[in-house]
Amino acid sequence: MFQRLAEIGYQVAATNHAQAIVAHDFPAEMEELCVALETFRISAQDLIASGGGEAGSTQRLRRDLAAKGWHKHNFIQRATIDGIEREAISHEIDHVRRGRKGTIALEIEWNNKDPFFDRDLENFQRLHALSAISFGVVVTRGAELQAQMTDLVAGCLARHGVEDEEGLVAFDMKERTARQRVIVARQMRAGFSFREAFARAFVADKFGTASTHWEKLQDRVRRGVGNPCPLILIGIGLERVDLEGTQEVAEEARLL
């Protein structure tokens, strides 16, 4: 099933025998996740309209997973001494799927600050040590999507004929700050067109290197964050961006 994801542009990696666990104990549950990811698409216009936070397409993926039984859950760990509760720790997980042979925890980190990866992986580690989950899954932006983000935004502006600040109205963006306008103006003085200047500034501001994406996730895994919890790591590929049906997707996002 992971080969299917790889064929349509996802990056997939596994740690601590997670693939063997999936194959033997969770094939049906992971099939649900794979089907949801196979139908997942994000428009270039949605990248801009979302302002970089929780994109409309990511919200649609969350709803699709919830409909399949992958619900948000708050695990509560309590310490009691002589019948008196001394401490309670909560671990909120975006999507939890309880299967016949165990429980899966999944986090979608589309565009957060990269320390959220530490929180997610450490939560997985604790919950796995308590036998509350069998393995964890993290979905984030893939390496190629991250690398091509500036070109995607600039290309989207070109397809919509945007040549100045006024053209951004079509994307229902928040009011640009004075600082953001100054940065774009500086880029234009350096010889970039408005589209290029805006794309460079926008991506640096909203999808920068300190946000959640594949390489930042891999950095944590290489350092052993989350060990020994088995992990499935999934990067959303450039191929999942819909360069054509942008207006339809953005219109749906505005209704969310």
N, C-alpha and C positions, 0 to 999 in steps of 0.2 A: 504493500500500500504506500510506503514511503517513496518507492520508485515512481509511482504515479505522480506524486507531488513534485519530485525532482524533474520529471519530464515537462511539467508546465511552469517551471521557473522558480520553485521554492528551493531554499537550502535546508538540508536536514542533517542534524548531527545527534549522536546519542552517547551517553556515558553510563558507566557502571552496569552494563548488560541490560540497559533499558529496552533495546530492540527484542531481545529474547523474552523478556517479561511481557512485552506487548504481544508478541506472536503467540505465546502459549496461554496467557490469561486474559488478555484484553482485546482480541481482534475485533469484536463487534463494536466496542466503545470507540476504538481508534478509527474504525471505518466511518463512524458518525463524524468525527473531527475531520477526517480527510475529505469527506463529501462536502462539508461546510467550506473547507478551504478551496476545494476545486471550483466551487461556484462563486467564491469571493472575488470581487473586482473593485478597484478604486480608480476614479477618474482623475486626470490631471487637474481638472477644474476643482474637483473636490479637495485636492491638496491645498489649494489656495483658499477656497471658501471656508474651509474648516479652521483657518487661522493657525493650523499646525497642532492643535490639541487632539481631542477625540474626534477624528474625522467621521463624517456621516456613514461612510462605508464600513468603518470599524464598528460603529453602533449597529449596523445591519448584521455584521458577523456575530456580534454578541447576542442579538435577538435570535438569530438562527441557531446558535448553540443552546440558548436557553430553551428553545422549543424542542430540542432533542434531549433535554434533561440535564444540561450542563449549567447549573445554577450557581449564583454567588452564595458563599457560605462563610460564616464566621466561626472558626474553631475556638473553643474556650478551654484553656488549660488551667485548672485550679489546684492549688497546693493547700492541703488541710492538715492541721496538727491538732490531735485530741478533739476532733469535731469542730474546730474553729478554722474558718478559711483565712489563710494568711496572705495569699497572693492569687491573682487571676490574670492570666495573659491571654490576649486574643490574637488570632491569626486570620485576618480576612483574606479570602481567596476569590478572585474574579469568577472562576468557573470550577465547580466540583462535580465530578461524575462518579456516582456510586455504582459499581458493577457487582456481578455475582461473586467475583473473586478478589475484590478490593476496591480501592478508591483512587481516582486520578485527580490531581490538582493542576489547574491551568491558569496561567497569567498571560494577558495580552498587553504588551508594552509597545504601543504604536509610537507614542512620542511623549515620553516623560524625561525627567532628568535621570542620567544614567545611574545614580546611586539607588534608584528603585530596583535595579537588578540585584543589588546586594540584599535588599529587603526580601525580594521574592525568593531568592535562592536560600537564604538563611531560614525563611519560613518553611520552605520545602524540607530543609535539613532537619529542623526540629520536629515537624509533623511526621516525617519518615522514621525518625528515632523513636517516636511514640507509637509507631505502627498505625498512625491515623491515615496515612496515604501510602500507596504502593510506589508511585513515582510522580514526578512533576513535569509539566510541559510549559515552555515559554515560546510565545510567538512575537516576533518583532520585525522591524524593517531589515531586509536582506542587504548584503554588502553592495551589490550592483545597483539596487534601488537607491541606496544612500549616496553612492558615487555619482549617479546620474540625476539627482534631484534638481540641481540648478538648471540643467538642460530641459528637464520636464516642465518646470515652471515657465521658463522663457518661451519654450515651444507652445505652451498653452496660451500665453499672452499673444503670441504671434497669430495663432489660429483664430483668436477672437478679435484681432485687429486692435489690440491695446497699445497705445503709443504714449500715454501720459497718465498722470494720477487719476484724471477723470474717468478713464476707461476702466479703472478698478471697481467702479460702482457695481458693475454687472456681477461681481463675485461676492457681493454682500460682506465685504471685509469690514473689520472694525476700523475706526478712524485711525489713520496713520499718525504716529507721534512726530513731534518736531525732530527728535533724534533720528528717527527712521528716514525722514525726508532729507535731512542733512547728509546722511550716508549715501542715499541714492544720488543726490546732487553731486557729491564728491566723486562718485564712480563715473557719472556722466562727464564730468570735467576731465576725467582720466581717459576719455575716449569711448566708453561703452554707451550703447543705445539705452533708452529708458528701460526696455524689456530686460536687457542683460543686467543693467544696474539694479533694477528692482529684484530680479531673480537671485542675484548674488547676495544682496542684503537680506532678502526675505528668508532664504534657505539658511544663511548663517545665523539668523536670529531665531528661527523656529525649528530647524532640523539640523542644528550644528553638531559638532563632534562630541559635545558633552551631553547629547541626548541619547535615548535608548535606541540602539541599532546593533546589527550583528557583531561588529568588531568589539564593541564595548561588552557585549554578552560573552563573547569568546575570551576576552581578557579575564573576566571573573572565573570562568570555568577552568582556564589554564592555571589560575592561582589556587584552584581547589575550593572555591566558594560553593557551598551547597553539598559538598561531599559528606558522606558516601551515598546520598540520595540519587537513585537513577534518574536521568534527565533525558527528555526529548526536546531538542532545540530546533525551532522552525523559523527561517528567514523568508519574509515576503519578497518575491522576486520582481524585477522590473517588468516581466511579462504579465504580471497581474494588474498593471496600470492600463486602463482603457483610454486610449488616445482619441477615440472617435465619439463615443456616446457621452460626452461630457455634460451637456446641458441637462439631459434627463436625470443623471445621477445627482447633479447639484440641486436641481429642483426638489428631488426627494429629500436631500439632506436638509433643506430649509424647513421642511415640514416636521422634522424630528423634534 
